[in-house]
Amino acid sequence: MMSSIAVINAGSSSIKFAVFHKVSPPTLLLRGQIEGIGTMPRAKLSDAEGNLLVEESFQEAEFDHAAAARAMMRIGSQWLDGRKISAVGHRVVHGGAEYAAPLLLTDEVIEYLATLIPLAPLHQPHNLSAIRAIRQSHPDLPQIACFDTAFHRSQPPLAQAFAIPRQYSQEGVRRYGFHGISYEYITSRLRITAPDIADGRVIIAHLGNGASLCATKEGRSVASTMGFTAVDGLMMGTRCGALDPGVVVYLIDHYGLGARELEDVIYRQSGLLGVSGISSDMRTLRASSELAAREAIDLFVYRIVREIGSLAAALGGIDAIVFTGGIGENDAATRAEVASGCAWLGLTLDDAANRQALTKISAQESSIGAFVISTNEELEIANRTFEITSACNVAHV
């Protein structure tokens, strides 16, 4: 009997879900999500071509991430034409300093990942909730964890260090970096799309509601803008990005904000939303005539350009920039504005290619290459899940 791989990405109020035919490379069969967890949960499932197959709402008062994971497994299984789900791959935000590659989840691994919840309080609990729910309902089904932090474990020690008392560093306060699953996928696509620069000095710009940059050399992470948490670095949709620690002390002293209130400010009230006072969506801001919307866009671009300069220094030069993520892939204006700010690096765009979002958008005379590559974290997780389960020769349930 043909088997399939399910991929689950559990967010703060949603679970994204995809099912792939277990072949090499995996082929997409279904894609779905449950949104509104904690408020008005509703599920949608579509086929590989995007045709809607089913919609379902849930009325249960206690419908949480565990219930959502079980519901997605049930809904997905109904549309597999007799195929069995043989493994589940998960996006897990934090693997700590311990894990530098995807791995098969065991009780011991899950226990260790739970100790990392304080390092990723907005993501890790939901990731683990889905894992535990499936482990309970399908105890013999192998589950694979793919970590957003793992790709960055190749960074040199200096790039991972904070200038704080050694006691805290030894207890795990260090730069971890995130979006690693996306970066790993992009580096693999570069070997196909632009093999001549894939092993060179490349800066990947993952720009979306969450945004970060990663400097790679020989396909390995050298430095990144995100650090101890996924709020550091670039300005994002609702996250502030890099912030003087003194600002946090000031907000505590002068506004009496507690830890959870500060968390809400820097994660949910800042970024494009906070600066514009209008929206966290770049499309809405581009369409607005309000001065505050323009200021938010300008600050977003300025921070990107400034951090590109920092990563170029870490690399000792730059051979190419790759744009990915929701904004990076779809907003030609942002790409053009970033390129203009990077003219000193020798970057010039082909305006027509940029407007059409072609794969290569740099002009012929440009000293460095510029590319647009769509990320696919779900496929990357499916690939890793296929490799691990095939190597372990694990059987489906």
C-alpha positions as CSV (number, residue, x, y, z in Angstrom):
1,M,0.0,0.0,0.0
2,M,1.3,3.5,-0.9
3,S,2.1,5.7,2.1
4,S,2.3,9.3,2.9
5,I,4.1,11.9,5.0
6,A,2.2,14.5,7.0
7,V,3.8,17.8,7.9
8,I,2.6,19.9,10.7
9,N,3.5,23.5,11.5
10,A,1.9,24.6,14.8
11,G,1.7,28.4,15.3
12,S,0.2,30.4,18.2
13,S,-3.4,30.3,17.0
14,S,-3.2,28.0,13.9
15,I,-1.9,24.7,12.6
16,K,-0.8,24.3,9.0
17,F,-0.9,20.8,7.6
18,A,0.3,19.2,4.4
19,V,0.4,15.6,3.2
20,F,3.0,14.4,0.7
21,H,3.2,11.1,-1.3
22,K,6.2,9.3,0.2
23,V,8.4,9.2,-2.8
24,S,11.8,10.8,-3.5
25,P,11.3,13.7,-3.8
26,P,8.0,13.9,-1.9
27,T,4.9,15.0,-3.9
28,L,2.3,17.3,-2.4
29,L,-1.2,15.6,-2.1
30,L,-3.1,17.8,0.3
31,R,-2.7,21.1,2.1
32,G,-4.8,22.5,5.0
33,Q,-4.9,24.5,8.1
34,I,-6.9,25.1,11.2
35,E,-7.2,28.8,12.2
36,G,-8.8,30.6,15.2
37,I,-7.6,28.1,17.8
38,G,-8.8,29.5,21.1
39,T,-11.5,31.7,19.5
40,M,-13.5,30.3,16.6
41,P,-11.6,27.3,15.2
42,R,-12.2,26.4,11.6
43,A,-10.5,24.0,9.2
44,K,-9.9,24.1,5.5
45,L,-8.4,21.3,3.3
46,S,-7.4,21.7,-0.3
47,D,-5.8,19.4,-2.9
48,A,-2.4,20.0,-4.5
49,E,-4.0,22.3,-7.1
50,G,-5.6,24.4,-4.5
51,N,-9.2,23.2,-5.0
52,L,-11.1,23.3,-1.7
53,L,-12.1,19.9,-0.5
54,V,-13.6,20.5,2.9
55,E,-14.4,23.2,5.4
56,E,-15.3,22.4,9.0
57,S,-15.9,24.5,12.1
58,F,-15.5,23.4,15.7
59,Q,-17.7,24.4,18.6
60,E,-15.8,22.7,21.5
61,A,-15.0,25.1,24.2
62,E,-11.7,23.3,25.0
63,F,-10.5,23.0,21.3
64,D,-6.8,23.5,21.7
65,H,-3.6,22.7,19.6
66,A,-3.8,19.1,20.7
67,A,-7.4,18.8,19.5
68,A,-6.4,20.6,16.3
69,A,-3.6,18.2,15.5
70,R,-5.9,15.2,16.0
71,A,-8.6,16.9,13.8
72,M,-6.1,17.5,11.0
73,M,-4.9,13.9,11.1
74,R,-8.5,12.8,10.9
75,I,-9.6,15.2,8.1
76,G,-6.5,14.5,6.0
77,S,-6.7,10.7,6.3
78,Q,-10.3,10.8,4.8
79,W,-8.9,12.2,1.5
80,L,-5.9,9.9,0.9
81,D,-7.7,7.3,-1.2
82,G,-6.6,4.5,1.0
83,R,-3.0,5.7,1.6
84,K,-1.7,5.4,5.1
85,I,0.2,8.2,6.8
86,S,3.5,6.5,7.6
87,A,5.3,9.4,9.4
88,V,4.7,13.0,10.6
89,G,7.3,15.7,10.3
90,H,7.1,18.8,12.6
91,R,8.5,22.2,12.5
92,V,9.9,22.8,16.0
93,V,11.1,26.3,16.6
94,H,13.8,25.5,19.1
95,G,16.3,22.7,19.2
96,G,18.7,24.4,21.6
97,A,22.4,23.9,21.4
98,E,21.9,20.2,21.4
99,Y,20.4,19.5,18.0
100,A,22.0,20.5,14.7
101,A,19.9,18.2,12.5
102,P,16.4,16.7,12.2
103,L,15.8,13.6,14.3
104,L,13.3,10.9,15.3
105,L,11.3,12.0,18.3
106,T,11.5,9.9,21.4
107,D,10.3,10.4,25.0
108,E,13.7,11.6,25.9
109,V,13.9,14.1,23.0
110,I,10.5,15.5,23.8
111,E,11.4,15.9,27.5
112,Y,14.5,17.9,26.5
113,L,12.6,20.0,24.0
114,A,10.2,20.9,26.8
115,T,13.1,22.4,28.8
116,L,13.5,24.9,26.0
117,I,10.0,26.4,26.4
118,P,11.4,29.4,28.3
119,L,13.6,30.2,25.2
120,A,10.6,30.2,22.8
121,P,7.5,30.6,24.9
122,L,5.3,31.7,22.0
123,H,6.1,28.7,19.8
124,Q,7.6,25.7,21.6
125,P,4.6,24.8,23.7
126,H,2.3,24.6,20.6
127,N,4.9,22.5,18.7
128,L,5.1,20.1,21.6
129,S,1.3,20.0,22.1
130,A,0.8,18.7,18.5
131,I,3.6,16.2,18.9
132,R,2.2,14.8,22.2
133,A,-1.4,14.7,20.8
134,I,-0.3,12.5,17.9
135,R,1.9,10.4,20.1
136,Q,-1.1,9.7,22.2
137,S,-3.6,9.0,19.4
138,H,-1.0,7.2,17.2
139,P,1.6,5.8,19.5
140,D,3.4,3.7,16.8
141,L,3.5,6.5,14.2
142,P,7.1,7.8,13.8
143,Q,7.4,11.6,14.3
144,I,10.4,13.7,13.1
145,A,11.4,17.1,14.4
146,C,12.9,19.7,12.1
147,F,14.3,22.7,14.0
148,D,14.4,26.3,13.0
149,T,17.6,26.8,15.0
150,A,19.5,23.8,13.7
151,F,20.8,25.4,10.4
152,H,22.6,28.0,12.5
153,R,24.6,25.6,14.6
154,S,27.4,25.8,12.0
155,Q,28.0,29.4,13.0
156,P,31.4,30.1,14.7
157,P,31.3,30.5,18.5
158,L,31.9,34.3,18.3
159,A,28.8,34.7,16.1
160,Q,26.7,33.0,18.7
161,A,28.0,34.8,21.7
162,F,26.6,37.7,23.8
163,A,28.9,40.0,25.8
164,I,27.2,39.1,29.1
165,P,28.5,37.4,32.2
166,R,29.7,33.9,31.4
167,Q,27.3,32.4,33.9
168,Y,24.4,33.2,31.7
169,S,26.0,32.1,28.5
170,Q,26.8,28.8,30.0
171,E,23.2,28.4,30.9
172,G,22.1,28.8,27.3
173,V,21.8,32.6,26.7
174,R,23.3,32.8,23.3
175,R,22.4,33.6,19.7
176,Y,20.4,30.7,18.2
177,G,19.0,32.2,15.0
178,F,15.7,31.1,13.4
179,H,14.0,30.5,10.0
180,G,16.6,27.8,9.6
181,I,14.2,25.4,7.8
182,S,13.5,28.1,5.2
183,Y,17.2,28.9,4.8
184,E,18.1,25.2,4.4
185,Y,15.5,24.9,1.6
186,I,16.8,28.0,-0.2
187,T,20.4,26.9,-0.1
188,S,19.4,23.5,-1.6
189,R,17.4,25.4,-4.4
190,L,20.4,27.6,-5.1
191,R,22.5,24.5,-6.0
192,I,20.0,24.0,-8.8
193,T,19.1,27.6,-9.7
194,A,22.5,29.2,-9.5
195,P,25.2,26.5,-8.8
196,D,28.0,28.9,-9.6
197,I,27.2,31.0,-6.5
198,A,25.6,28.4,-4.2
199,D,28.9,27.9,-2.4
200,G,29.8,31.5,-2.4
201,R,29.0,34.4,0.0
202,V,25.3,34.7,0.0
203,I,22.8,36.7,2.1
204,I,19.3,35.3,2.2
205,A,16.6,37.7,3.0
206,H,13.5,35.9,4.5
207,L,11.1,38.8,4.5
208,G,7.5,38.3,5.8
209,N,5.5,38.9,8.9
210,G,8.5,37.3,10.5
211,A,11.7,38.6,8.9
212,S,15.4,37.8,9.2
213,L,18.6,37.7,7.2
214,C,21.2,34.9,7.1
215,A,24.7,35.0,5.8
216,T,25.9,31.8,4.2
217,K,29.2,30.5,2.9
218,E,29.5,27.1,1.2
219,G,25.8,26.6,2.0
220,R,26.4,26.9,5.8
221,S,25.2,29.6,8.2
222,V,27.9,32.1,9.2
223,A,25.7,34.7,10.9
224,S,22.1,35.7,11.2
225,T,20.0,38.7,12.4
226,M,17.8,36.7,14.8
227,G,19.4,35.9,18.1
228,F,18.3,34.5,21.4
229,T,14.6,34.8,20.3
230,A,12.7,35.3,17.1
231,V,12.1,39.0,18.0
232,D,15.7,40.2,17.4
233,G,17.2,41.7,14.3
234,L,15.0,43.1,11.6
235,M,11.8,45.0,12.1
236,M,8.9,42.7,11.3
237,G,5.1,42.7,11.0
238,T,4.4,43.2,14.7
239,R,7.8,42.5,16.2
240,C,10.2,45.3,17.0
241,G,13.5,43.7,16.0
242,A,16.7,44.9,17.5
243,L,16.0,47.0,20.6
244,D,18.4,48.8,23.0
245,P,18.0,46.8,26.3
246,G,17.9,50.2,28.0
247,V,14.5,50.8,26.4
248,V,13.2,47.7,28.2
249,V,14.5,49.0,31.5
250,Y,12.9,52.4,30.7
251,L,9.5,50.8,30.0
252,I,9.6,48.9,33.2
253,D,10.7,52.0,35.3
254,H,8.5,54.6,33.7
255,Y,5.4,52.7,32.6
256,G,5.4,49.9,35.1
257,L,5.2,47.2,32.5
258,G,5.6,43.6,33.7
259,A,7.3,40.8,31.8
260,R,4.1,39.6,29.9
261,E,3.1,43.2,29.1
262,L,6.6,43.8,27.7
263,E,6.4,40.6,25.7
264,D,3.1,41.8,24.2
265,V,4.6,45.1,23.2
266,I,7.7,43.8,21.5
267,Y,6.1,40.7,19.9
268,R,2.5,41.9,19.0
269,Q,2.3,45.7,19.1
270,S,5.5,46.9,17.4
271,G,7.1,46.5,13.9
272,L,5.1,47.7,10.9
273,L,1.9,47.8,12.9
274,G,3.4,49.8,15.8
275,V,5.2,52.4,13.6
276,S,2.3,52.9,11.1
277,G,-0.5,52.5,13.6
278,I,-2.4,51.1,10.6
279,S,-1.5,47.5,9.7
280,S,1.2,44.8,9.9
281,D,0.5,43.9,6.3
282,M,2.9,45.4,3.7
283,R,0.2,45.4,1.0
284,T,-2.1,47.6,3.1
285,L,0.8,50.0,3.9
286,R,1.8,50.2,0.2
287,A,-1.8,51.2,-0.7
288,S,-2.1,53.8,2.1
289,S,-1.5,57.5,1.6
290,E,-0.8,58.1,5.3
291,L,2.7,59.5,6.1
292,A,3.0,57.0,9.0
293,A,2.6,54.1,6.5
294,R,5.5,55.4,4.4
295,E,7.6,55.9,7.5
296,A,7.0,52.3,8.5
297,I,8.0,51.0,5.1
298,D,11.1,53.2,5.1
299,L,12.2,52.0,8.5
300,F,11.7,48.4,7.4
301,V,13.9,48.8,4.4
302,Y,16.5,50.9,6.3
303,R,16.9,48.1,8.9
304,I,17.3,45.5,6.1
305,V,19.9,47.5,4.3
306,R,21.8,48.2,7.5
307,E,21.9,44.6,8.5
308,I,23.0,43.5,5.0
309,G,26.0,45.7,5.5
310,S,26.7,44.0,8.8
311,L,26.4,40.5,7.3
312,A,28.5,41.5,4.3
313,A,31.3,42.4,6.8
314,A,30.9,39.0,8.5
315,L,31.3,37.3,5.2
316,G,34.2,39.4,4.0
317,G,32.2,40.4,0.9
318,I,29.1,39.2,-0.9
319,D,28.4,37.3,-4.1
320,A,24.6,37.3,-4.1
321,I,21.4,38.2,-2.3
322,V,18.3,36.0,-2.4
323,F,14.8,37.3,-1.6
324,T,12.3,34.9,-0.1
325,G,9.2,34.9,2.2
326,G,5.9,36.6,1.7
327,I,7.3,40.1,1.2
328,G,10.6,39.0,-0.4
329,E,8.8,36.9,-3.0
330,N,5.9,39.2,-3.8
331,D,6.8,42.9,-3.2
332,A,8.9,44.2,-6.1
333,A,8.9,47.7,-4.5
334,T,10.6,46.4,-1.3
335,R,13.2,44.5,-3.4
336,A,13.9,47.6,-5.5
337,E,14.3,49.8,-2.4
338,V,16.6,47.3,-0.7
339,A,18.7,47.1,-3.8
340,S,18.9,50.9,-4.1
341,G,20.3,50.9,-0.5
342,C,22.8,48.3,-1.5
343,A,24.1,50.1,-4.5
344,W,27.4,50.6,-2.7
345,L,27.9,46.8,-2.7
346,G,27.6,46.9,-6.5
347,L,24.0,45.7,-6.7
348,T,21.9,46.8,-9.6
349,L,18.5,45.3,-10.4
350,D,17.0,44.6,-13.8
351,D,13.8,46.5,-13.3
352,A,11.7,44.4,-15.7
353,A,12.9,41.2,-14.2
354,N,12.2,42.5,-10.7
355,R,8.6,43.6,-11.6
356,Q,8.0,40.1,-13.0
357,A,9.6,38.4,-10.0
358,L,11.8,36.3,-12.3
359,T,14.3,34.0,-10.6
360,K,17.3,36.2,-11.4
361,I,16.6,39.9,-11.0
362,S,20.1,41.4,-11.0
363,A,21.1,43.5,-14.1
364,Q,23.9,42.2,-16.3
365,E,26.2,44.9,-15.1
366,S,25.6,44.1,-11.4
367,S,28.6,43.1,-9.4
368,I,26.6,40.7,-7.3
369,G,23.7,38.5,-8.2
370,A,20.1,39.0,-6.9
371,F,17.5,36.2,-7.0
372,V,13.9,35.6,-6.0
373,I,13.3,32.0,-4.8
374,S,10.0,30.9,-3.2
375,T,10.6,29.1,0.1
376,N,8.9,25.8,0.9
377,E,9.4,24.8,4.5
378,E,6.8,22.1,4.3
379,L,8.6,20.4,1.5
380,E,11.9,20.7,3.3
381,I,10.4,19.0,6.4
382,A,8.8,16.3,4.2
383,N,12.2,15.7,2.5
384,R,13.9,15.3,5.9
385,T,11.2,13.1,7.3
386,F,11.4,10.9,4.2
387,E,15.2,10.6,4.6
388,I,15.1,9.7,8.3
389,T,12.2,7.3,8.2
390,S,13.7,5.6,5.1
391,A,17.1,5.3,6.8
392,C,15.5,3.9,10.0
393,N,13.3,1.6,7.9
394,V,10.4,2.5,10.1
395,A,7.0,0.9,9.1
396,H,3.8,2.8,8.9
397,V,0.9,2.3,11.3
